[in-house]
Amino acid sequence: MSPFNKARDSFPIVLESVSENGRIIFGMRHILLTGRPRSGKTTLLKQIIKDLKASSGGFYTEEIIKDNKRIGFKLITLDGKEGILAKEGLESKFRLGRYGINLKDLEEIGVRAIKEALKNKDVVIIDEIGKMELFSQKFKEVVLEALNSEKRIIGVVHRENRGFLKDIKSRPDIELFELNLENQKEILERINSMFKIS
């Protein structure tokens, strides 16, 4: 099965936009990665960020590991700020499984990073649009603000297909890539070809 969303056109429409610094970005739509847990979504996203010639901002998430066990998740902005997204033992009225969700860091660090990227960068990185993050109304609002902006979005989205997540994936300006451990190179090459900077 192709890793690319078969619902999209076989030959993508090429869009053209001019960034604030005058560079022209060619490509199509916003790009979202999805897949099973530990399929390499954030790893691939980091490589995409590294390969980008356009300026980018936003945040990605990483596991918090202690004694070879995952105990939570942290968020890291592209300019180096860090916060706790979720953690075992964290007191919060928002919970997912064994994790308490830290909306304070998500909103004060993650949401702020997206807003700053919308003002100052060519490409906005969001990792991830997932169940933990969707406890925050401010996060959902800034995701929609980003998708409705003239900026290009590259992000990770949870593979569940209902509610807000389904609405995001069904947008006509989204190119969705289903990632697994075997197709990472193929998807990376395809995405790199979609982001060409003159």
C-alpha positions in Angstrom: 0.0 0.0 0.0 1.3 3.4 -0.9 2.4 5.6 2.1 0.7 8.5 0.4 -2.9 9.5 0.8 -4.7 7.9 -2.1 -7.5 10.4 -1.8 -5.3 13.2 -3.1 -4.6 14.0 -6.7 -2.1 11.8 -8.5 -0.3 14.9 -9.7 -0.1 17.5 -7.0 -1.0 21.1 -7.6 2.0 23.3 -7.2 1.5 26.3 -5.0 3.7 29.4 -4.8 4.1 31.7 -1.9 6.5 34.5 -1.0 7.9 34.5 2.5 8.6 37.6 4.6 12.2 37.6 3.6 11.4 37.5 -0.1 12.2 33.9 -0.8 9.8 31.9 -2.9 8.5 28.6 -1.6 7.3 26.1 -4.1 5.3 23.0 -3.1 1.8 21.8 -2.2 -0.4 21.9 0.9 0.5 21.4 4.5 2.3 18.2 5.4 1.2 15.9 8.2 2.9 12.6 9.3 0.9 9.9 11.0 1.5 6.3 12.0 1.6 3.8 14.8 3.5 4.6 18.0 7.3 4.4 17.6 7.1 4.3 13.8 9.7 7.0 13.6 7.4 10.1 13.1 9.4 12.5 15.3 12.7 11.1 14.0 11.6 11.8 10.4 10.3 15.2 11.4 13.7 16.2 12.8 15.4 15.1 9.6 12.9 17.2 7.6 13.7 20.2 9.8 17.4 19.6 9.3 17.0 19.5 5.5 14.8 22.5 5.3 16.4 25.6 3.7 13.5 27.8 4.8 13.4 29.3 8.3 11.2 27.2 10.7 9.8 27.4 14.2 7.4 25.6 16.5 8.0 22.5 18.6 8.4 18.7 18.7 8.0 16.1 21.4 10.4 13.6 22.9 10.0 10.7 25.3 11.2 11.1 28.9 13.1 7.9 29.7 14.1 6.8 33.2 15.7 3.4 33.9 15.0 2.4 30.3 11.3 3.1 30.8 9.2 5.8 29.3 7.7 8.0 32.0 6.4 10.9 30.0 6.9 13.3 27.2 8.6 16.7 26.9 8.2 19.4 24.3 11.1 21.2 22.8 10.9 24.3 20.7 13.1 24.8 17.7 14.8 27.7 19.6 15.7 25.4 22.5 13.0 26.0 25.1 11.8 22.9 26.9 8.8 21.9 29.0 6.9 18.9 30.3 3.9 17.8 28.2 2.9 14.7 30.2 4.4 12.6 33.0 3.7 9.8 35.3 2.9 11.1 38.8 2.1 14.6 37.5 -1.0 16.0 39.3 -3.5 17.2 36.7 -7.2 17.1 36.2 -6.4 16.2 32.6 -5.1 12.6 32.2 -4.4 10.1 29.5 -3.7 6.6 30.7 -1.0 6.8 33.4 0.1 10.3 32.4 -1.0 13.7 33.9 -1.1 16.4 31.2 0.7 19.7 31.7 -1.4 22.3 29.9 0.6 25.1 31.4 3.8 24.2 29.6 1.9 23.2 26.4 0.3 26.6 26.2 3.0 28.8 27.6 5.8 27.1 25.6 4.3 25.1 22.7 1.4 27.3 21.7 3.6 30.4 22.1 6.2 28.8 19.8 3.6 28.2 17.1 2.4 31.8 17.4 6.0 33.2 17.2 6.7 31.0 14.1 3.5 32.3 12.4 4.9 35.8 12.8 8.6 35.3 12.1 9.2 32.0 10.2 8.5 30.5 6.8 7.5 27.0 8.0 5.7 26.1 11.2 6.5 22.7 13.0 3.8 21.1 15.2 4.5 17.7 16.9 2.1 16.6 17.6 -1.6 17.1 17.0 -2.6 14.3 19.4 -4.8 13.3 22.2 -2.7 14.9 24.9 -2.5 18.2 23.2 -6.2 18.3 22.4 -7.1 18.8 26.0 -6.1 22.4 25.4 -8.6 24.7 23.6 -5.8 27.2 23.0 -3.8 24.5 21.2 -6.6 23.6 18.9 -7.2 27.3 18.2 -3.6 27.9 17.2 -3.5 24.8 15.1 -6.4 26.1 13.1 -4.9 29.6 13.0 -1.7 28.0 11.5 -3.5 25.9 9.0 -5.6 28.9 7.8 -2.5 31.1 7.5 -0.3 31.6 4.5 2.5 29.8 6.2 3.4 26.2 5.4 2.8 23.6 8.2 4.8 20.4 8.8 3.5 18.3 11.7 2.6 15.0 13.2 -1.0 14.0 13.7 -2.4 11.1 15.8 -3.7 8.2 13.7 -7.1 8.2 15.3 -9.7 9.4 12.8 -12.6 11.2 14.6 -13.6 14.6 15.9 -11.0 17.3 15.6 -8.4 14.9 14.2 -10.7 13.8 11.4 -11.5 17.4 10.6 -7.8 18.2 10.2 -7.0 15.2 8.1 -9.9 15.8 5.7 -8.9 19.4 4.9 -8.2 19.8 1.1 -4.9 21.6 1.9 -3.4 18.7 3.9 -1.1 16.1 2.4 -1.1 13.1 4.8 1.7 10.5 4.9 1.3 7.2 6.7 4.7 6.3 8.1 6.1 2.9 9.0 9.7 1.7 9.7 10.1 0.6 6.0 9.0 3.7 4.1 10.8 6.5 6.0 13.4 7.1 3.3 10.7 7.2 0.5 8.6 9.7 2.4 11.6 11.9 3.3 12.6 12.1 -0.3 9.0 13.0 -1.4 8.6 15.7 1.3 12.0 17.2 0.5 11.0 17.5 -3.2 7.8 19.4 -2.1 9.8 22.1 -0.3 12.1 23.8 -2.8 13.5 27.2 -1.9 14.9 29.5 -4.6 
